[in-house]
């Protein structure tokens, strides 16, 4: 996660949380004489301030959750070697999986997502296939190849490999698309 993105999440959480707390305190008449005291003279005004405060606290919690998720997603996989720590960035692992998909499976278009699971790494792949391909056969081949190679070469347990086929192109459409691109 970039420093700017993390700083933005922290500031957004702090700002919305502080405003939420102020709105709730104002509604509870704990801030003393406020400029909008006319709002506090009505039950609807107090309820409105409490609602706004709760919404702002919910927004603050959302930004904190985004910060935690982003931090977990960016964690390196590491192993203690004989002479020190060996760390693998998520980008390097995505590149490794992408190379496997290109070279061994023959896919051209895909997106790789990584998550930490309970008992290992969860790898998600979104791809497009040709309508001539058998989805279950290719999916199972992708799952088996990726799980085995990541475990063997990287030394990371793979809990699950989830495949999502986002589109299927006919062979004639794929050939026409390749001709237009000059391939």
N, C-alpha and C positions, 0 to 999 in steps of 0.2 A: 504494500500500500504506500502510496506517495505521501510525503509529509504534508503537502497542501490538502490532499483529500482527508487525511486524518484530522488536521487542524480544522477544516471546515465542519466535519462531523462533531468535533468537540465543541466548537463555538456554537453551532446550531443547537446542540443539546443543552448547553449552558444557558443560552439566551432564552430558548423556549421554556426551559425548566424554571428559570428565574421569573419570567413573566407569568407562568402558571401559578407559582407560589404567591407572587404579589397579587394576582387576581383573586385567589382563594382567601388570602389574608384581608384584602379589601372587602370582600363579600362578608367576611366574619367580623368586620368592623374593628380589626386589630391594628390598623395603620393610623388610627387617629383621624383628624380632620382632613379629608381628601377633597380635591376640587370637584369630583363628581358625586358628592354626597347625596345629591338629588336622586341618583340611581339607587342608593341604598335605602331610600325611604319606602320602596315598594318591594314586595316579596319577589315579584318577577325580576326585578333588577338584581337582587341578591342571588337568585337562582341562575340568572344569566351569567353573572361573574363567576359563580361556582362552576358552571358548565364550561365557560371559556378557560378557566384555570385547569380543569380536568383535561380538556382537549390539548392544551399546551403541554401539560405533563405527559400526556400520551405521545405527543410529537417528540418530546425530549427522550422518552423511552425508546421510541423508534430509531432515533439517531444513535443512541447508545448501542442498540441491537445491531445496527448496520456497522458500527465501528468494531464491535466484537466479531461479527461474521467476517468482515474484511480482514481482520487480524488473523483469524483462524485459517482463512483461505490462503493467506500469504505465508503461512508457516513453512519453513524448510523441513524436508525429511532429513534426519541426521542419524549417523551411526558412529559410535566411538571406535575408531581404529587403533592400531597398536601405537601410533605416534600422534594421535589427536583425533579431532572430530572430522568426519566426512559428511558434508552437507550437500543436499541436492535441492535446487530451487524448483518450485512448481513449473516454471517456464521450461526448464531443462527436461523435466519429466513429460510435459506436454509435447515437446519437440520429439522426444524419443517415441512416444506413442504415435505421433503423427507420421514419423518415418516408418514405423511398422505398418500403419494403415496404408501408406502410399506404396511401399516396396512389396510387402508380403500379401496384402489383400487387394491392392490395385485401386484403391479409392482415390478420387481426385478432390472431392469436396467433403469436408467434415469439420466439426468443431469439437474440441476435447475440453472436458470440465473435470476438475479434481476436487474431492472432498475427503475429509478424514472420517472414516467409519468407526464402529465400535471395535472391530477386530482386524482392521486393515484399511487400505485405501479403496475408495469408491471412485471409479472412473466412468464418466458419462460421455457418450459419443452421439452427436447429432450428425446425420449424413443424408445424402441423396444417393439413390441406387437406380440402376437401369431396370426397366420393367422386365427384361429378360432374366434378371437375377432372381434366385429363390431366396427370399428374405430370411427365412429361418436358417437355411444352410449358411449363408454368408454371416448372419448375426452370430451363430454359434461358433463359426470359424474365427470371427473377430474376437469374441469373448475368450475362447481358448488360447488363441495366439497371444493376445495382450496379457492375460493373466499369467501365462507361463513365462513369457519373455520378461515381463516386469519383475516377477519373482526371481527368475534366474539371474538376470543381468544387473538389476538394480538392488535386489535384496530386500524388497518391500513386499509384505503380504498384501494381496489384492482380495478385498472382501467381495466386491461385486463389480461387474462391467455391464453398465446399462446402455443399450443401443436404442436410439430413436431414429427412425427413418422419416425424415421430414418431407421427402418428395420422391416420386418414382417417374423417371423419364423413359419414354419409349426409345428403342435403339435408333430409329430414324430421326427423331427429334434431337437426340444426342449427337448424331453424325452431322445434321444440318447446323447445329450450334457450333460444333467443332470447325466446320467449313467456314462459317461466318467469322470465327476468331482466327482463321488461318492456320489451324492445327493440322 
